[in-house]
Amino acid sequence: MEQHLMTQVEDPDALPQPLGEYKPVDYWQAHINTLFYQLRGDQQRSFYQTFTSADYRLAHALAADYFEQVTKRDKKVAAKQLTPNGPGSNPLSDATPQAQLTVMEWGPGNGNLAACFLSHLQRLDKDGRVYPRVRYLLVDSQAHALERARAHPDLAPHLAKVESLCAEVEHLATIADGTVDRIFCNELWNELATKLMVKKGGEFEEEHLRPNLNERKAAAIADWSGFVRAFEGKDIERLKQFPPFLDDLIWEREYHKVDWKDVPFRKTITEFMKAIDDEVLVPVNLGAFASLKEAKRVLAPDAVGFSSFDAGTADMEVLNDPDKPCYGQFGGQYSFMVNLALIQAVAKHLGLNAVAIETQREFVGSRLGTNVMTLMDLLACHPMVGSKVQPWELDRLTVKTIRTLNETYESPYQRKIEFPLRSEMPAEERDAAQGILLSLKPNGIPDTIAYVTEEELSQAQPELEHLGYEREAVLMALGAPPSPVEYYHFACRP
């Protein structure tokens, strides 16, 4: 297949300067992830926000779901204990109401999901039957990430039951088999090891990458050989002495035959690829496969189960589209689409049960008893979006929309919204927008991807119409089908 650059070179005469050799995508993915989180981990929200960075509704949905499932299970166990000689009864079962409940969160980010989950679970548990038994375990491969998560202010009241484990989620060696009740992760699978495979003439090939800097950027680095050594060796302290470079990486790619000795689930992958046309690139999320295998090992037989929330698709028509987006770039880091259809096939191979896939919006709305959409979904309904307007005009619309929604939106948490205004915004407009931002209440909309409910939208509709929103368009967006690549909830049980 033809070799080409993933990142456009600004100056055609400035030749890329190689930083390493061609290696499989998943090798360089892991390499860059390490550099990104060590160099920019504290700036993550400057490059992208997750649905749990500041918002609370996904956490509340998880808490409501967990409380309901544990309560139902406890009632069944209690009923069995009333008839000790009944079929299948076991008075010493780990699921008795007295047993500890280990809840694991993989990739806890800034700690907001943990804080909101535990706070809402405590509020729901009025009789104290579930929350006191919970042991909440934060899992991340980076120790500083765990420290940052534990430092979240709203996690402070719950710290007595919060523990940390520095480990790869694919290798939880210190966790005994069958000891965990609940596992969830948010926007983690897209960062785990992923290969990009393609079928060609009966053979399977995978994408290999080579990192470069263009000549202009390389010229700004006096000690080039020292920089290359630091890059290859992931010498973070040394790299901090050089100019920032993650945004300036140029990736060349080429294709080589898959070395199957390094790829698990070969039969499942090759069977899946029979439904994919030749020369169509497909994500193969090896890290997600390995994490599912580990989840099956550590989950108790009667566990509530595993949940992953991530951007991807289970639609074979989308996966067979040669123009689908297999990855995106954020601050130098590559994030891969999650191939939920293939993951579902691997889950079946592993013997996992009750495998289900639903949109994240469906999960949040159903567990909270309402319909939801994000602020970004709402903004996309405005007639101005998609027309020829200046970007700063969209910023102005966003700020005014947030102010309007805040009349009906009441969060149980205080979060200061971070919304940097564009420098090209006219001074008068900028002052007005800045004034609105400064006046926003602390328990209002926390960020631009926060969930808002149908009730909140309905109450704010008259004011939204003054801003140009049309009621019919908003209602259509609330019931819109999933996009080709959407945020999904993948769930299963052991």
Secondary structure per residue as TSV (DSSP state, phi and psi in degrees):
chain	resnum	aa	ss	phi	psi
A	1	M	-	360.0	153.9
A	2	E	-	-68.2	136.2
A	3	Q	-	-86.9	136.6
A	4	H	E	-154.0	174.4
A	5	L	E	-90.0	139.7
A	6	M	S	-79.4	-28.8
A	7	T	S	-117.6	130.1
A	8	Q	-	-67.9	132.5
A	9	V	-	-78.1	128.3
A	10	E	S	-63.8	-42.2
A	11	D	S	-118.3	111.5
A	12	P	T	-56.6	-24.3
A	13	D	T	-85.4	-9.4
A	14	A	S	-91.1	101.8
A	15	L	-	-72.9	139.6
A	16	P	-	-61.7	143.8
A	17	Q	E	-107.4	111.9
A	18	P	E	-61.5	141.0
A	19	L	-	-110.2	-4.3
A	20	G	S	-176.6	-172.5
A	21	E	-	-98.2	165.3
A	22	Y	-	-64.5	125.8
A	23	K	E	-142.6	161.8
A	24	P	E	-56.2	151.9
A	25	V	H	-51.5	-44.7
A	26	D	H	-66.1	-27.2
A	27	Y	H	-64.8	-52.7
A	28	W	H	-70.6	-28.2
A	29	Q	H	-59.5	-48.6
A	30	A	H	-64.0	-39.1
A	31	H	H	-62.2	-50.1
A	32	I	H	-69.4	-36.3
A	33	N	H	-57.8	-42.9
A	34	T	H	-60.8	-47.0
A	35	L	H	-63.8	-43.3
A	36	F	H	-59.8	-50.0
A	37	Y	H	-72.2	-27.4
A	38	Q	H	-77.3	-36.7
A	39	L	H	-91.6	-29.7
A	40	R	H	-132.8	12.8
A	41	G	G	-56.2	-36.7
A	42	D	G	-79.1	-7.2
A	43	Q	G	-108.6	12.9
A	44	Q	H	-54.1	-42.6
A	45	R	H	-69.6	-12.3
A	46	S	H	-73.4	-22.7
A	47	F	H	-102.7	-35.5
A	48	Y	-	-164.0	154.1
A	49	Q	-	-113.8	147.1
A	50	T	-	-101.3	170.0
A	51	F	T	-70.3	-4.7
A	52	T	T	-121.6	7.8
A	53	S	S	-63.5	-39.0
A	54	A	S	-138.8	-29.6
A	55	D	-	-75.0	161.9
A	56	Y	-	-118.6	-10.5
A	57	R	H	-73.0	-32.7
A	58	L	H	-65.1	-41.0
A	59	A	H	-62.8	-42.5
A	60	H	H	-66.1	-37.5
A	61	A	H	-63.2	-42.3
A	62	L	H	-63.7	-41.0
A	63	A	H	-65.9	-44.3
A	64	A	H	-62.8	-42.7
A	65	D	H	-63.5	-44.4
A	66	Y	H	-66.3	-43.8
A	67	F	H	-60.6	-42.8
A	68	E	H	-65.2	-44.4
A	69	Q	H	-70.1	-39.4
A	70	V	H	-66.2	-41.8
A	71	T	H	-61.4	-44.7
A	72	K	H	-61.6	-43.5
A	73	R	H	-64.9	-41.9
A	74	D	H	-61.1	-38.4
A	75	K	H	-66.0	-39.3
A	76	K	H	-64.9	-41.8
A	77	V	H	-65.0	-42.6
A	78	A	H	-62.3	-39.3
A	79	A	H	-64.2	-39.7
A	80	K	H	-66.0	-35.9
A	81	Q	H	-70.3	-22.2
A	82	L	H	-71.5	-20.7
A	83	T	S	-124.4	73.9
A	84	P	T	-58.1	-22.2
A	85	N	T	-96.4	7.8
A	86	G	S	-71.0	161.3
A	87	P	T	-62.2	130.0
A	88	G	T	77.7	5.2
A	89	S	-	-74.5	149.8
A	90	N	-	-155.0	95.1
A	91	P	T	-61.7	-15.0
A	92	L	T	-100.7	15.5
A	93	S	-	-59.2	142.4
A	94	D	T	-63.7	-14.7
A	95	A	T	-89.1	4.9
A	96	T	S	-63.0	153.0
A	97	P	T	-58.0	-17.1
A	98	Q	T	-86.0	-12.7
A	99	A	S	-73.8	147.7
A	100	Q	-	-69.6	146.1
A	101	L	E	-116.6	110.7
A	102	T	E	-89.7	118.8
A	103	V	E	-110.6	125.8
A	104	M	E	-110.9	136.4
A	105	E	E	-116.4	120.3
A	106	W	E	-92.5	125.0
A	107	G	S	70.8	68.5
A	108	P	-	-77.2	-1.0
A	109	G	T	57.7	-128.9
A	110	N	T	-90.4	5.8
A	111	G	S	90.2	-2.0
A	112	N	H	-66.8	-39.8
A	113	L	H	-63.0	-45.0
A	114	A	H	-61.3	-45.5
A	115	A	H	-61.9	-46.3
A	116	C	H	-72.4	-36.1
A	117	F	H	-61.2	-51.5
A	118	L	H	-67.3	-38.7
A	119	S	H	-63.9	-43.6
A	120	H	H	-72.5	-38.1
A	121	L	H	-60.1	-40.8
A	122	Q	H	-64.2	-40.0
A	123	R	H	-66.7	-40.0
A	124	L	H	-68.5	-32.8
A	125	D	-	-86.4	68.7
A	126	K	T	-64.7	-28.1
A	127	D	T	-93.9	1.5
A	128	G	S	65.0	38.9
A	129	R	S	-99.3	-16.6
A	130	V	S	-120.5	-56.7
A	131	Y	G	-52.4	-45.4
A	132	P	G	-61.4	-22.7
A	133	R	G	-88.5	-8.8
A	134	V	E	-79.3	132.9
A	135	R	E	-113.5	115.8
A	136	Y	E	-102.0	117.9
A	137	L	E	-111.6	115.5
A	138	L	E	-85.0	130.2
A	139	V	E	-124.9	126.4
A	140	D	E	-154.8	152.4
A	141	S	S	-81.6	-10.7
A	142	Q	-	-112.1	120.1
A	143	A	H	-61.8	-39.2
A	144	H	H	-66.6	-28.9
A	145	A	H	-67.3	-38.3
A	146	L	H	-66.2	-40.0
A	147	E	H	-62.4	-42.3
A	148	R	H	-64.9	-40.6
A	149	A	H	-64.9	-44.4
A	150	R	H	-65.0	-23.2
A	151	A	T	-82.5	-0.9
A	152	H	-	-59.0	127.8
A	153	P	G	-55.6	-39.3
A	154	D	G	-78.3	-4.6
A	155	L	G	-88.7	-14.2
A	156	A	G	-54.5	-43.9
A	157	P	G	-66.1	-14.4
A	158	H	G	-109.7	1.5
A	159	L	G	-60.6	-24.2
A	160	A	G	-62.8	-24.4
A	161	K	G	-110.3	9.5
A	162	V	E	-104.6	127.5
A	163	E	E	-123.0	163.5
A	164	S	E	-124.5	144.8
A	165	L	E	-134.8	116.8
A	166	C	E	-89.1	103.7
A	167	A	S	-164.1	159.9
A	168	E	-	-77.7	137.6
A	169	V	T	-67.4	-18.2
A	170	E	T	-79.8	-11.8
A	171	H	-	-141.4	78.5
A	172	L	-	-94.5	65.8
A	173	A	T	-60.2	-30.7
A	174	T	T	-86.1	-2.4
A	175	I	S	-97.7	122.4
A	176	A	-	-71.4	154.6
A	177	D	T	-58.9	140.9
A	178	G	T	62.6	33.1
A	179	T	-	-115.9	-0.2
A	180	V	B	-112.3	140.3
A	181	D	S	-98.5	-32.4
A	182	R	E	-148.5	134.8
A	183	I	E	-131.1	133.1
A	184	F	E	-143.4	153.3
A	185	C	E	-144.3	149.4
A	186	N	E	-125.5	120.8
A	187	E	S	51.5	46.7
A	188	L	-	-106.9	-42.8
A	189	W	G	-56.6	-33.1
A	190	N	G	-69.5	-11.8
A	191	E	G	-103.4	-10.9
A	192	L	S	-80.0	165.4
A	193	A	-	-49.6	125.7
A	194	T	-	-136.7	128.5
A	195	K	E	-99.0	152.8
A	196	L	E	-112.4	111.8
A	197	M	E	-111.5	154.6
A	198	V	E	-144.9	142.5
A	199	K	E	-97.0	132.9
A	200	K	E	-147.8	110.9
A	201	G	T	57.8	38.8
A	202	G	T	83.4	-7.5
A	203	E	E	-104.7	159.3
A	204	F	E	-112.5	129.1
A	205	E	E	-120.5	158.9
A	206	E	E	-130.7	155.4
A	207	E	E	-77.6	134.5
A	208	H	E	-115.3	144.1
A	209	L	E	-120.1	154.3
A	210	R	E	-133.7	125.5
A	211	P	E	-83.6	143.9
A	212	N	E	-141.3	161.9
A	213	L	E	-118.8	146.3
A	214	N	-	-72.8	165.3
A	215	E	H	-60.3	-36.6
A	216	R	H	-64.8	-44.2
A	217	K	H	-68.8	-39.3
A	218	A	H	-63.0	-34.3
A	219	A	H	-64.9	-23.1
A	220	A	T	-79.1	-5.9
A	221	I	-	-107.1	108.1
A	222	A	S	-65.6	-47.1
A	223	D	-	-96.3	77.9
A	224	W	H	-64.3	-45.4
A	225	S	H	-63.6	-37.4
A	226	G	H	-65.8	-38.4
A	227	F	H	-64.9	-44.0
A	228	V	H	-62.1	-42.4
A	229	R	H	-62.6	-42.0
A	230	A	H	-66.0	-38.7
A	231	F	H	-65.3	-47.9
A	232	E	H	-65.6	-36.9
A	233	G	T	-88.7	2.0
A	234	K	T	52.0	42.4
A	235	D	-	-82.0	91.0
A	236	I	H	-63.2	-45.5
A	237	E	H	-62.3	-37.5
A	238	R	H	-70.3	-41.5
A	239	L	H	-63.6	-30.2
A	240	K	T	-64.5	-18.0
A	241	Q	T	-84.2	-9.0
A	242	F	S	-101.8	162.5
A	243	P	-	-60.3	150.1
A	244	P	-	-55.4	140.6
A	245	F	-	-136.6	-13.6
A	246	L	G	-60.0	-34.6
A	247	D	G	-74.6	-12.4
A	248	D	G	-107.1	10.4
A	249	L	E	-70.4	138.0
A	250	I	E	-116.1	127.2
A	251	W	E	-109.8	118.3
A	252	E	E	-89.3	148.6
A	253	R	E	-136.8	150.9
A	254	E	E	-150.1	175.4
A	255	Y	E	-124.4	138.6
A	256	H	E	-133.6	156.2
A	257	K	E	-59.9	143.2
A	258	V	-	-69.1	131.4
A	259	D	-	-91.3	95.3
A	260	W	G	-67.2	-16.2
A	261	K	G	-66.0	-19.5
A	262	D	G	-101.2	7.2
A	263	V	-	-122.3	115.2
A	264	P	S	-75.9	166.7
A	265	F	-	59.0	40.4
A	266	R	H	-57.7	-46.9
A	267	K	H	-62.0	-42.7
A	268	T	H	-63.7	-41.9
A	269	I	H	-66.7	-46.2
A	270	T	H	-68.4	-34.5
A	271	E	H	-64.8	-41.7
A	272	F	H	-62.9	-41.1
A	273	M	H	-68.9	-13.0
A	274	K	T	-63.0	-26.5
A	275	A	T	-87.7	-0.3
A	276	I	S	-105.5	136.8
A	277	D	-	-68.4	158.7
A	278	D	T	-59.7	145.0
A	279	E	T	63.6	23.8
A	280	V	-	-105.4	118.1
A	281	L	-	-73.0	135.3
A	282	V	E	-133.3	132.0
A	283	P	E	-70.5	135.0
A	284	V	E	-121.4	101.1
A	285	N	-	-85.0	79.2
A	286	L	H	-60.9	-38.3
A	287	G	H	-63.2	-38.6
A	288	A	H	-64.5	-41.3
A	289	F	H	-58.6	-48.4
A	290	A	H	-64.1	-37.5
A	291	S	H	-68.1	-37.3
A	292	L	H	-63.0	-41.7
A	293	K	H	-61.1	-41.6
A	294	E	H	-70.3	-36.6
A	295	A	H	-61.4	-43.1
A	296	K	H	-60.8	-37.0
A	297	R	H	-67.7	-44.7
A	298	V	H	-87.9	-19.2
A	299	L	B	-72.9	139.9
A	300	A	-	-68.2	155.6
A	301	P	T	-56.3	-33.8
A	302	D	T	-107.6	26.3
A	303	A	-	-63.6	153.3
A	304	V	-	-62.1	-37.0
A	305	G	E	120.1	-164.3
A	306	F	E	-114.7	142.6
A	307	S	E	-139.8	133.6
A	308	S	E	-125.0	137.6
A	309	F	E	-118.2	122.1
A	310	D	E	-163.5	166.4
A	311	A	E	-87.5	126.9
A	312	G	E	-179.3	-155.8
A	313	T	E	-156.6	151.4
A	314	A	-	-113.9	5.5
A	315	D	-	-83.7	115.1
A	316	M	H	-64.5	-30.2
A	317	E	H	-64.5	-40.6
A	318	V	H	-67.8	-44.9
A	319	L	H	-63.5	-26.4
A	320	N	T	-88.9	4.7
A	321	D	-	-86.1	118.5
A	322	P	T	-65.9	-15.8
A	323	D	T	-100.0	7.8
A	324	K	S	-66.0	153.0
A	325	P	-	-81.7	110.0
A	326	C	-	-81.9	-21.1
A	327	Y	E	-158.4	165.2
A	328	G	E	-137.1	160.7
A	329	Q	E	-115.7	132.5
A	330	F	E	-137.6	105.5
A	331	G	T	64.0	26.4
A	332	G	T	97.7	-14.2
A	333	Q	E	-95.0	139.3
A	334	Y	E	-97.8	131.0
A	335	S	E	-116.0	126.6
A	336	F	E	-101.6	144.5
A	337	M	-	-62.1	142.0
A	338	V	E	-94.3	122.8
A	339	N	E	-85.9	85.5
A	340	L	H	-68.1	-29.2
A	341	A	H	-65.3	-43.2
A	342	L	H	-70.6	-37.6
A	343	I	H	-62.8	-37.9
A	344	Q	H	-62.7	-39.6
A	345	A	H	-65.2	-39.9
A	346	V	H	-65.9	-40.5
A	347	A	H	-59.9	-40.4
A	348	K	H	-64.4	-41.8
A	349	H	H	-60.2	-37.8
A	350	L	H	-76.6	-11.8
A	351	G	T	84.8	19.2
A	352	L	-	-73.0	149.6
A	353	N	E	-112.1	166.5
A	354	A	E	49.3	42.0
A	355	V	E	-70.2	128.3
A	356	A	E	-141.9	144.6
A	357	I	E	-129.0	126.5
A	358	E	E	-142.6	159.3
A	359	T	E	-66.5	153.1
A	360	Q	H	-61.3	-38.4
A	361	R	H	-60.0	-40.9
A	362	E	H	-63.7	-42.6
A	363	F	H	-61.9	-50.6
A	364	V	H	-62.8	-48.1
A	365	G	H	-63.0	-44.8
A	366	S	H	-66.4	-38.9
A	367	R	H	-75.2	-23.3
A	368	L	H	-100.9	-0.5
A	369	G	T	71.5	37.1
A	370	T	S	-159.0	175.7
A	371	N	-	-96.6	143.2
A	372	V	E	-132.5	156.9
A	373	M	E	-149.3	160.8
A	374	T	E	-86.1	162.5
A	375	L	H	-58.4	-37.3
A	376	M	H	-64.1	-37.5
A	377	D	H	-60.2	-42.6
A	378	L	H	-64.4	-46.9
A	379	L	H	-58.6	-35.7
A	380	A	T	-65.7	-16.5
A	381	C	T	-79.1	-17.8
A	382	H	S	-71.5	137.5
A	383	P	T	-57.5	-25.3
A	384	M	T	-67.3	-32.8
A	385	V	T	-69.0	128.5
A	386	G	T	94.7	-11.8
A	387	S	S	-92.4	172.9
A	388	K	S	-85.0	87.1
A	389	V	-	-126.9	161.4
A	390	Q	-	-71.0	143.6
A	391	P	H	-54.0	-35.2
A	392	W	H	-66.7	-25.2
A	393	E	H	-68.5	-33.9
A	394	L	H	-68.7	-36.8
A	395	D	H	-60.4	-43.8
A	396	R	H	-62.0	-42.9
A	397	L	H	-61.5	-42.6
A	398	T	H	-60.6	-46.8
A	399	V	H	-63.1	-43.2
A	400	K	H	-68.1	-34.6
A	401	T	H	-66.6	-42.0
A	402	I	H	-60.8	-45.0
A	403	R	H	-60.0	-41.2
A	404	T	H	-65.7	-46.3
A	405	L	H	-64.8	-31.1
A	406	N	T	-65.2	-13.0
A	407	E	T	-69.4	-26.1
A	408	T	T	-117.2	-15.1
A	409	Y	-	-88.0	125.9
A	410	E	-	-131.3	107.0
A	411	S	-	-86.3	145.2
A	412	P	S	-75.9	-0.5
A	413	Y	S	-125.4	156.6
A	414	Q	-	-103.0	120.1
A	415	R	-	-136.1	128.7
A	416	K	-	-85.1	120.1
A	417	I	-	-70.8	138.6
A	418	E	-	-107.7	111.1
A	419	F	-	-142.0	88.0
A	420	P	-	-69.5	130.6
A	421	L	-	-84.9	146.8
A	422	R	-	-68.7	142.1
A	423	S	T	-66.2	-26.6
A	424	E	T	-80.7	-2.9
A	425	M	S	-63.6	130.9
A	426	P	-	-53.6	145.8
A	427	A	H	-53.8	-46.2
A	428	E	H	-63.7	-43.4
A	429	E	H	-66.6	-37.8
A	430	R	H	-64.6	-43.8
A	431	D	H	-61.3	-41.3
A	432	A	H	-65.9	-44.9
A	433	A	H	-64.8	-41.2
A	434	Q	H	-63.4	-37.3
A	435	G	H	-62.9	-41.5
A	436	I	H	-62.6	-46.4
A	437	L	H	-60.0	-40.7
A	438	L	H	-68.7	-25.7
A	439	S	H	-88.1	-7.6
A	440	L	S	-65.9	140.3
A	441	K	-	-71.0	150.6
A	442	P	T	-69.0	-20.2
A	443	N	T	-107.9	33.7
A	444	G	S	-98.1	-159.5
A	445	I	-	-54.7	123.0
A	446	P	-	-85.8	-25.6
A	447	D	S	-163.5	177.3
A	448	T	T	-78.0	-8.8
A	449	I	T	-111.0	17.8
A	450	A	-	-66.6	148.0
A	451	Y	E	-80.4	137.7
A	452	V	E	-121.7	149.1
A	453	T	E	-93.0	163.4
A	454	E	H	-60.1	-37.3
A	455	E	H	-65.3	-42.9
A	456	E	H	-63.4	-40.3
A	457	L	H	-66.8	-40.7
A	458	S	H	-63.8	-43.3
A	459	Q	H	-66.3	-31.7
A	460	A	H	-91.6	-1.7
A	461	Q	H	-56.1	-44.5
A	462	P	H	-56.6	-42.2
A	463	E	H	-71.9	-35.4
A	464	L	H	-64.2	-36.2
A	465	E	H	-64.9	-32.9
A	466	H	H	-63.0	-28.4
A	467	L	T	-84.3	-5.6
A	468	G	T	108.8	-1.6
A	469	Y	-	-74.0	141.7
A	470	E	-	-103.6	131.5
A	471	R	H	-54.7	-44.0
A	472	E	H	-63.1	-38.8
A	473	A	H	-66.0	-38.8
A	474	V	H	-66.9	-42.6
A	475	L	H	-63.4	-40.0
A	476	M	H	-63.4	-39.6
A	477	A	H	-65.8	-35.7
A	478	L	H	-62.5	-33.3
A	479	G	T	-106.6	14.8
A	480	A	-	-67.5	144.5
A	481	P	-	-68.3	164.1
A	482	P	-	-62.1	150.2
A	483	S	-	-71.5	165.3
A	484	P	S	-53.9	-42.5
A	485	V	S	-117.7	120.2
A	486	E	E	-135.5	165.9
A	487	Y	E	-84.1	123.7
A	488	Y	E	-121.5	160.1
A	489	H	E	-110.3	120.4
A	490	F	E	-107.5	122.2
A	491	A	E	-127.6	148.1
A	492	C	E	-159.9	167.9
A	493	R	E	-131.4	158.5
A	494	P	-	-67.8	360.0
